[in-house]
Amino acid sequence: EGCGNGACTNELCASCLGFQPLDHNAAAIRALELYKINTKLCDLHPSAAFPDNNSAEDTQPALLGDCHGKMTDNLFPPREDFREVHYLTEEKVYEILSICEGKKDYSPLIRVIGRIFSSTDGLVQSFRKDKEQHPNTKEQHPNTKEQHPNTKEQRKTHQAKDEDKDEDDKERTTAMEQESEASASMEGATGSTENRLGPVEVSVDIEAVRRVYNRLLSNEKMESAFLNALVYLTPNVELDLTYLDVYDTNPDYLNIFIIVMENSSLHSPEYLEMAMPLFCKCMSKLPLPALAKLTCLWSQYSVEHIRRMMETFQQLITYTVISNVSDSLVNDDEGVVAATKCLKVWYCYGSGKLFFLKFKFNQEEEPPSSELTLQELLGEERRNKNGPRVDPLEKELGIRTLDCRRPLIPFEEFVNEPLNDVLEMDKDFTFFKVDSESKFSFQSCPFILNACTKSLGLYYDNRISMYSERRITALYSLVQGQQLNPYLRLKVRRDHIIDDALVRLEMIAIENPADLRKQLFVEFEGEQGVDEGGVSKEFFQLVLEEMFNPDIGMFTYDEFTKLFWFNPPSLENEAQFTLIGIVLGLAIYNNCILDVHFPMVVYRKLMGKKGTYLDLTDSHPVQYQSLKELLDYEGDVEEDMMITFQISQTDLFGDPITYDLKENGDKIPVSVDNRKEFVSLYSDYILNKSVERQFKAFRRGFQMVTNESPLKCLFRPEEVELLICGSRNLDFHALEETTEYDGGYNKDCHIIKDFWETVHSFGEEDKRLFLQFTTGTDRAPVGGLGKLKMIIAKNGPDTDRLPTSHTCFNALLLPEYDTKEKLKERLLKAITYAKGFGML
């Protein structure tokens, strides 16, 4: 960069007129050579750079003079050092830039950028809106307008983008506002805290910062200056946030993060490697009020702008994970951990209500009991003690991200697949449940994990719970002197499966609900099958087939949507619905997949949310369309439609019954003014009040099994459906890739090739039958068929016997048939007439 003196005569100085530019490597070598021979340095900043009464503007003609003649003091005065600049404004940047462009030497601006952007005090004071504090912001450099002719146009562009965003997000915003109207929890919630947070005001002029970045980042030297400054800035910021309460004493300290995050080059490899890991550490150390303020501030930005910020942190995580060559745990990488914590800010932005409508939480935490339980006497900590249900940042903002239906940024964009690939879930689960104070667990930020990874964590939690119940049972056996069963055993008759299961499970639920969290073993009376998982799968299937039989009348079936819904006038007692809830909970707990067809609102209600107007889209599409037409109708609603707040339905015997949505509803006509209230009350009746008795029993049974599970804090309603029902996408090519072989078979055997050609030729129904025959269910597990470990074992030479299977182990016993035709015929017969269990 040289000494900064435009009239320097030292031929070895970069400020000398005849000096030839060098690249970085050549400059480093030249510097070492000069150091060895003790070359004298120039005076860095001569005091006689300008006369006392002259300003930079007065000397500008000299700086822009003829550069081809001999050097004279008048023609080339020493250039300005700008040491008196302690903070930056947009005008000051353009002023210095004008001088540098005239001189074709950007080193003064580079030094100013490096000095201010590496100083916490300088950056906090820069680009302020406060005119009184910075009087020079009132004065505009005469060349600023020429150098930045598009300022007004850019402002109009930003405004247009915001308007576009408003149009694009109109539907989602409306959905969020409607959802918040019914955001009260289903049970036990009292009072209302719903209010709207106003726009967040900050002292930094964000538009000015954006214009400065856009102007300067086109210059590579400037980009390096910003990068180096950020590297030097972050250690000081980290110290301030770690040991000093800087945000409490000076809320404007947040300006540092606002200004830095406007840099559009943060995603470049140089930033990801050198600066961003340190910056993420600083940001993760911000106190909760500061993070909440950042979230509210950025909620006013466009979706595209926020997505760019979010993707920067995602790229940092991916870059760090992929470039990591050591065997260390990803949980120990401070950069990855910090970036994950920072992503939570944008996750809350994208899914926590656009305007941050506050509402009450679905579940109030019960105060901890002071009594020692048997589990604690055995060294078992309370299962929900670690891993809070409510995230601290969400609590600070007054939102629950899991309650959002249509996030501004899709949930899938927050999932980082490279991280999921390297995450050791067994160790991460240990940190989550046991050592959460000293070790970071990615389950505390579940948005970054895919459903497959989270289901593995849930599997570990369920297995540990089963082992815990066995220990408690063993202790009771020693103390009481009687033999207790360490498993949940159900012995049922195939033709009386509902009665037997209902009686047994109801007795367990009354006497000791904790037994439901033991490992399930099912035995069919008169059959020899030993339950290692496969018998349980068939038990679940048969129970559901019986319960969802339309002839029983517990559920109604919609031919259009192919979904079931609770039958409001059902005469079945609550125990039947409780049994269904227990079965769904046991399926999750025992890692079984069920063939259940519920609308999404059922899973939302299981997670503690009420059904609202938007939930009618898949559960009651006809009613939804009618209500939507009512809301969109532009004519006279009262005169044209003649609707009142009294609705009519039919009971179980087909007789009409009426229900008043409001008191004296038959006398209250629906008009333009109250139609939104009518839609809200009608939706509440259809989805909540009309099925309140049935659903409460159903949810009670589900919670008997899952209440102590981390299900609520890890999974969204869509993922709960995936856990229970599995994936409907059957990729048999992925299954072929992961299948293992035994007994002399391998993937290159002739019969194995014929087998897969036969299976791939099956229709959709036959493929599901094959999957049912081999694994006990016709659904793919979470993550698809590629996650299913199927085994094909040799079962003797050519024979007329049918193929058999061990559904407990996903094993197919396949004889070595002579021809492909015989293989197909025997296999189709086996999968078509397969029911019941026997011993071979």
VODREN-118480 format. One record per residue (C-alpha): x, y, z. Coordinates in steps of 0.25 Angstrom, whole numbers, padded with zeros to 4 digits, always signed. Layout:
% residues N
XYZ...
***
This chain:
% residues 840
+0000+0000+0000+0012+0009+0002+0014+0021+0012+0002+0029+0007+0010+0040+0002+0006+0044-0012+0020+0051-0014+0028+0040-0009+0042+0038-0016+0046+0025-0010+0047+0016-0022+0044+0004-0012+0031+0010-0007+0018+0006-0014+0014+0021-0013+0025+0025-0022+0020+0029-0036+0029+0019-0043+0026+0007-0034+0021-0005-0042+0010-0012-0035+0013-0026-0029+0004-0038-0026+0003-0042-0011+0013-0053-0012+0023-0044-0019+0021-0033-0009+0024-0043+0002+0037-0047-0004+0041-0033-0007+0038-0029+0008+0046-0040+0013+0058-0036+0004+0057-0022+0009+0056-0026+0023+0069-0034+0022+0077-0022+0017+0071-0012+0028+0064-0003+0017+0060+0010+0023+0045+0012+0024+0037+0025+0019+0030+0034+0029+0016+0028+0028+0008+0040+0030+0016+0053+0028+0010+0065+0036+0011+0074+0025+0001+0066+0016-0008+0078+0015-0007+0093+0019-0015+0096+0032-0026+0103+0025-0028+0094+0013-0037+0082+0013-0037+0070+0004-0047+0077-0005-0037+0089-0007-0026+0080-0011-0034+0071-0020-0030+0078-0033-0016+0075-0030-0019+0061-0027-0026+0060-0041-0015+0067-0048-0005+0062-0059+0002+0049-0054+0012+0048-0065+0021+0059-0062+0032+0060-0051+0028+0059-0037+0027+0073-0030+0021+0077-0016+0010+0085-0022+0005+0075-0032+0006+0063-0023+0003+0067-0009+0003+0056+0002-0010+0049+0001-0021+0050+0013-0020+0039+0024-0034+0042+0029-0029+0039+0043-0040+0049+0049-0051+0039+0043-0055+0031+0055-0068+0026+0049-0074+0025+0035-0087+0031+0029-0091+0029+0015-0087+0043+0011-0073+0041+0017-0071+0028+0009-0074+0035-0004-0065+0046-0001-0053+0038+0002-0057+0029-0010-0057+0041-0019-0043+0045-0015-0038+0031-0017-0045+0030-0031-0038+0043-0035-0025+0038-0030-0027+0024-0035-0022+0019-0022-0032+0013-0012-0022+0011-0001-0027+0022+0008-0042+0017+0007-0037+0003+0010-0030+0007+0022-0042+0015+0027-0051+0003+0024-0041-0006+0032-0040+0003+0044-0055+0006+0045-0060-0008+0042-0050-0015+0052-0054-0005+0063-0066-0008+0072-0068+0006+0076-0066+0011+0061-0076+0001+0055-0086+0004+0066-0086+0019+0063-0086+0017+0048-0098+0019+0038-0107+0025+0049-0120+0031+0046-0118+0042+0057-0114+0054+0050-0111+0062+0062-0100+0052+0067-0094+0053+0053-0095+0067+0047-0087+0063+0035-0098+0055+0030-0106+0067+0027-0095+0071+0017-0094+0064+0004-0081+0063-0004-0083+0071-0017-0079+0058-0025-0088+0049-0017-0100+0051-0026-0092+0048-0039-0085+0036-0033-0098+0030-0028-0108+0034-0038-0117+0022-0035-0120+0024-0020-0134+0028-0022-0136+0018-0033-0131+0007-0023-0140+0012-0012-0151+0011-0022-0146-0003-0025-0146-0007-0011-0160-0002-0009-0165-0010-0021-0158-0022-0015-0166-0020-0002-0179-0018-0010-0176-0031-0018-0173-0038-0005-0186-0033+0001-0194-0039-0011-0186-0052-0010-0188-0054+0005-0202-0049+0005-0208-0062+0006-0198-0068+0016-0200-0055+0025-0215-0057+0024-0213-0071+0028-0204-0068+0040-0214-0057+0045-0226-0067+0044-0218-0077+0051-0214-0068+0062-0229-0065+0065-0231-0080+0069-0217-0082+0075-0222-0085+0089-0218-0099+0094-0228-0110+0095-0228-0112+0110-0224-0104+0122-0221-0091+0116-0227-0079+0122-0226-0064+0119-0222-0058+0106-0209-0051+0103-0211-0048+0088-0205-0035+0084-0197-0030+0072-0182-0025+0074-0180-0012+0067-0168-0010+0057-0155-0010+0063-0147+0003+0062-0132+0003+0062-0122+0014+0061-0115+0009+0048-0119+0014+0034-0120+0000+0028-0123+0005+0014-0110+0014+0015-0102+0002+0019-0108-0006+0007-0104+0005-0003-0090+0006+0002-0088-0009+0001-0094-0009-0013-0084+0002-0017-0072-0003-0010-0072-0019-0012-0070-0018-0027-0056-0014-0024-0048-0027-0020-0038-0019-0011-0050-0013-0003-0056-0027-0001-0042-0032+0005-0043-0020+0014-0057-0024+0019-0052-0038+0021-0039-0035+0029-0047-0025+0037-0057-0035+0041-0046-0045+0045-0040-0034+0054-0054-0030+0060-0060-0043+0064-0050-0046+0076-0053-0032+0082-0068-0034+0081-0067-0048+0087-0059-0043+0099-0070-0032+0101-0081-0041+0100-0075-0052+0109-0070-0043+0120-0077-0030+0119-0092-0027+0118-0090-0018+0106-0104-0020+0101-0110-0016+0114-0102-0003+0115-0103+0000+0100-0114-0006+0092-0108+0000+0080-0097-0010+0081-0107-0019+0072-0103-0009+0061-0090-0017+0059-0098-0030+0055-0108-0022+0047-0097-0016+0038-0089-0028+0036-0101-0037+0032-0104-0027+0021-0091-0031+0014-0095-0039+0002-0081-0046+0001-0082-0054+0014-0085-0067+0007-0072-0066-0001-0061-0077+0002-0052-0067+0009-0062-0062+0018-0067-0076+0022-0053-0081+0025-0047-0069+0032-0058-0060+0038-0072-0066+0039-0068-0077+0049-0063-0066+0059-0075-0057+0055-0085-0068+0058-0079-0070+0072-0081-0055+0075-0095-0055+0070-0099-0068+0078-0094-0061+0091-0104-0050+0089-0114-0049+0101-0128-0054+0098-0134-0040+0097-0124-0036+0087-0127-0049+0078-0142-0046+0079-0140-0032+0075-0132-0036+0063-0143-0046+0059-0153-0036+0060-0145-0026+0052-0142-0036+0041-0157-0040+0040-0158-0027+0033-0149-0031+0022-0153-0038+0009-0153-0053+0009-0142-0053-0002-0133-0044+0007-0135-0053+0019-0133-0066+0011-0119-0060+0007-0115-0058+0021-0120-0072+0025-0113-0079+0014-0100-0073+0018-0101-0080+0031-0105-0093+0024-0093-0092+0015-0084-0090+0027-0089-0103+0033-0088-0111+0020-0074-0105+0017-0069-0108+0031-0075-0122+0032-0070-0126+0018-0056-0121+0020-0054-0127+0034-0044-0138+0032-0043-0142+0047-0051-0152+0054-0056-0142+0065-0071-0141+0068-0078-0130+0060-0084-0126+0074-0070-0122+0078-0068-0112+0066-0071-0098+0071-0073-0092+0057-0084-0102+0054-0091-0101+0068-0091-0086+0067-0096-0086+0053-0107-0095+0057-0111-0087+0069-0111-0074+0059-0120-0082+0049-0131-0082+0060-0133-0067+0058-0137-0069+0044-0145-0081+0047-0153-0073+0057-0155-0062+0046-0159-0072+0035-0169-0080+0044-0173-0072+0056-0183-0063+0050-0180-0051+0041-0184-0041+0050-0181-0048+0063-0194-0050+0068-0193-0054+0083-0202-0065+0088-0202-0074+0100-0194-0087+0100-0201-0100+0097-0196-0107+0110-0193-0100+0123-0181-0107+0130-0185-0114+0143-0177-0110+0155-0167-0120+0159-0170-0129+0171-0161-0129+0183-0163-0144+0186-0153-0154+0182-0159-0164+0172-0155-0179+0170-0148-0175+0157-0139-0165+0165-0136-0175+0176-0131-0184+0165-0123-0173+0158-0133-0170+0147-0134-0155+0145-0148-0150+0141-0149-0152+0127-0153-0137+0123-0144-0131+0133-0134-0128+0122-0138-0123+0108-0148-0112+0111-0161-0113+0104-0161-0098+0100-0149-0092+0093-0144-0080+0101-0144-0071+0088-0158-0075+0085-0162-0072+0099-0156-0058+0098-0163-0056+0085-0176-0062+0090-0178-0071+0078-0177-0086+0076-0171-0090+0062-0177-0104+0062-0191-0098+0061-0188-0091+0048-0195-0097+0035-0189-0089+0024-0175-0084+0028-0170-0072+0020-0157-0081+0018-0161-0095+0016-0156-0104+0028-0149-0113+0018-0139-0102+0015-0134-0102+0029-0130-0117+0029-0115-0119+0026-0113-0133+0020-0098-0133+0021-0099-0130+0036-0110-0141+0037-0100-0151+0030-0089-0149+0040-0097-0147+0053-0095-0159+0063-0109-0159+0068-0106-0168+0080-0096-0159+0086-0104-0147+0082-0116-0153+0090-0107-0155+0102-0104-0140+0102-0118-0137+0100-0123-0145+0112-0112-0145+0121-0101-0135+0119-0109-0123+0112-0102-0113+0121-0088-0115+0117-0090-0122+0103-0098-0117+0091-0109-0126+0085-0114-0123+0072-0128-0128+0077-0129-0115+0084-0129-0109+0070-0138-0120+0063-0141-0111+0051-0127-0115+0045-0130-0130+0046-0138-0138+0036-0149-0147+0041-0141-0160+0039-0130-0154+0049-0140-0150+0059-0147-0163+0058-0134-0170+0062-0133-0161+0074-0148-0164+0078-0144-0179+0076-0133-0178+0086-0142-0170+0096-0153-0181+0095-0143-0193+0097-0137-0186+0109-0151-0184+0115-0153-0199+0113-0141-0203+0120-0144-0194+0131-0157-0200+0133-0151-0214+0133-0141-0209+0144-0153-0204+0152-0160-0217+0151-0148-0225+0155-0147-0216+0168-0162-0218+0171-0160-0233+0169-0149-0233+0179-0156-0224+0189-0170-0230+0188-0165-0245+0186-0174-0247+0174-0171-0249+0160-0176-0237+0151-0176-0237+0136-0165-0228+0130-0172-0227+0117-0186-0222+0112-0192-0236+0108-0205-0237+0100-0211-0250+0098-0223-0248+0088-0232-0257+0079-0232-0253+0065-0247-0253+0063-0249-0245+0076-0237-0236+0075-0244-0223+0079-0251-0229+0091-0238-0235+0096-0229-0224+0094-0239-0214+0100-0241-0221+0113-0226-0224+0115-0221-0210+0111-0233-0203+0119-0229-0211+0131-0214-0207+0130-0218-0192+0128-0226-0192+0140-0216-0201+0149-0203-0196+0145-0202-0187+0132-0186-0188+0133-0188-0202+0128-0191-0197+0114-0177-0192+0113-0172-0206+0114-0168-0214+0101-0180-0220+0095-0181-0235+0092-0194-0240+0085-0198-0254+0085-0210-0259+0076-0217-0271+0083-0215-0284+0076-0204-0279+0067-0189-0282+0069-0183-0269+0065-0173-0263+0074-0173-0248+0075-0160-0241+0071-0168-0230+0064-0175-0236+0053-0187-0241+0061-0189-0228+0067-0189-0222+0053-0201-0231+0049-0208-0228+0063-0208-0213+0060-0213-0215+0046-0225-0224+0050-0229-0215+0061-0229-0203+0052-0237-0211+0041-0247-0214+0051-0248-0200+0058-0249-0193+0044-0259-0202+0039-0270-0192+0034-0281-0202+0039-0276-0200+0054-0279-0185+0052-0267-0179+0060-0262-0172+0048-0267-0166+0035-0260-0168+0022-0259-0158+0011-0259-0164-0003-0253-0152-0009-0241-0150+0001-0240-0164+0005-0239-0160+0019-0246-0163+0032-0252-0154+0042-0258-0155+0056-0273-0158+0055-0280-0148+0064-0293-0156+0067-0285-0169+0069-0291-0177+0080-0278-0184+0083-0273-0182+0097-0260-0174+0100-0252-0186+0103-0252-0190+0089-0246-0177+0085-0236-0178+0096-0232-0191+0090-0229-0185+0077-0221-0174+0083-0213-0185+0091-0211-0193+0078-0205-0180+0071-0196-0177+0083-0191-0192+0084-0188-0192+0069-0179-0180+0071-0173-0186+0084-0170-0199+0078-0166-0194+0064-0177-0200+0056-0184-0193+0044-0199-0193+0043-0208-0192+0031-0216-0180+0037-0223-0169+0028-0225-0157+0036-0225-0142+0032-0214-0134+0037-0223-0126+0047-0223-0139+0055-0208-0139+0057-0209-0124+0060-0219-0126+0071-0211-0138+0076-0200-0127+0078-0209-0118+0086-0215-0109+0075-0229-0106+0072-0234-0108+0058-0237-0095+0050-0243-0091+0037-0230-0094+0029-0231-0109+0034-0244-0111+0027-0236-0112+0014-0233-0126+0015-0242-0131+0026-0255-0125+0020-0252-0119+0006-0267-0117+0002-0269-0108+0015-0256-0101+0013-0260-0097-0001-0274-0092+0003-0268-0084+0014-0257-0078+0005-0268-0074-0005-0275-0067+0007-0263-0060+0011-0260-0055-0004-0274-0052-0007-0276-0037-0012-0291-0036-0012-0301-0034+0000-0298-0046+0008-0310-0045+0017-0320-0043+0006-0314-0053-0004-0310-0064+0005-0320-0063+0016-0311-0071+0026-0312-0070+0041-0303-0074+0053-0311-0087+0054-0306-0099+0047-0313-0112+0044-0307-0127+0044-0313-0141+0044-0311-0151+0055-0308-0166+0054-0322-0169+0050-0323-0158+0039-0331-0148+0047-0328-0133+0046-0322-0126+0059-0319-0112+0060-0308-0105+0067-0307-0090+0071-0292-0085+0068-0296-0073+0077-0307-0071+0087-0320-0069+0079-0313-0072+0067-0325-0074+0059-0329-0059+0060-0315-0054+0056-0313-0053+0041-0299-0054+0035-0295-0042+0029-0282-0035+0023-0278-0030+0036-0279-0043+0044-0276-0054+0033-0262-0056+0038-0268-0059+0052-0278-0069+0046-0266-0076+0038-0258-0077+0051-0269-0082+0060-0274-0092+0049-0260-0097+0047-0258-0098+0062-0271-0106+0063-0268-0116+0052-0253-0119+0056-0254-0117+0071-0267-0116+0079-0275-0127+0071-0265-0137+0073-0260-0133+0087-0264-0145+0094-0258-0155+0084-0245-0147+0082-0242-0145+0097-0243-0160+0099-0234-0162+0087-0224-0152+0091-0224-0157+0105-0220-0171+0100-0209-0166+0092-0203-0158+0103-0203-0170+0112-0192-0175+0104-0185-0163+0099-0186-0152+0110-0172-0154+0115-0166-0155+0101-0159-0144+0094-0169-0145+0082-0175-0131+0084-0162-0123+0085-0155-0131+0073-0166-0133+0063-0176-0125+0055-0190-0130+0052-0186-0135+0038-0174-0143+0044-0183-0149+0054-0192-0154+0043-0179-0159+0036-0175-0167+0049-0189-0173+0050-0192-0176+0035-0178-0177+0029-0175-0172+0015-0185-0175+0003-0174-0174-0007-0169-0188-0010-0156-0187-0017-0152-0202-0019-0139-0199-0026-0134-0192-0013-0139-0205-0006-0131-0214-0016-0118-0205-0013-0119-0208+0002-0124-0222+0002-0114-0232+0008-0113-0247+0005-0110-0260+0013-0110-0275+0011-0101-0275-0002-0109-0264-0009-0102-0251-0014-0107-0240-0023-0101-0246-0036-0108-0260-0034-0117-0263-0046-0129-0265-0037-0127-0252-0030-0127-0244-0043-0140-0251-0047-0146-0248-0034-0143-0233-0035-0148-0233-0049-0161-0239-0045-0163-0230-0033-0160-0218-0041-0171-0223-0051-0182-0223-0041-0193-0213-0040-0194-0204-0029-0204-0213-0021-0195-0225-0023-0183-0217-0018-0191-0213-0005-0195-0228-0003-0180-0232-0005-0176-0222+0005-0187-0226+0015-0183-0241+0013-0168-0238+0016-0168-0227+0026-0182-0228+0033-0186-0214+0027-0189-0208+0013-0182-0195+0017-0168-0190+0016-0161-0186+0028-0157-0171+0031-0146-0168+0021-0152-0178+0010-0149-0192+0006-0135-0189+0006-0135-0189+0021-0141-0203+0022-0131-0214+0024-0137-0226+0017-0130-0240+0016-0133-0250+0005-0128-0264+0010-0127-0277+0002-0137-0287+0006-0133-0300-0001-0133-0304-0016-0144-0304-0026-0157-0308-0019-0172-0306-0020-0172-0300-0006-0176-0285-0005-0166-0274-0001-0168-0271+0014-0163-0259+0023-0159-0255+0036-0166-0241+0038-0159-0239+0051-0146-0238+0044-0151-0234+0030-0145-0247+0024-0150-0254+0012-0147-0269+0011-0147-0272-0004-0145-0286-0010-0136-0286-0022-0146-0288-0033-0142-0293-0047-0150-0283-0055-0154-0269-0054-0168-0272-0058-0169-0282-0046-0162-0272-0037-0173-0261-0041-0185-0271-0039-0180-0276-0025-0177-0262-0020-0190-0256-0025-0198-0268-0018-0190-0266-0005-0192-0251-0004-0207-0252-0008-0211-0263+0002-0202-0259+0014-0209-0258+0027-0206-0263+0041-0193-0269+0047-0187-0282+0049-0174-0289+0053-0166-0295+0042
***
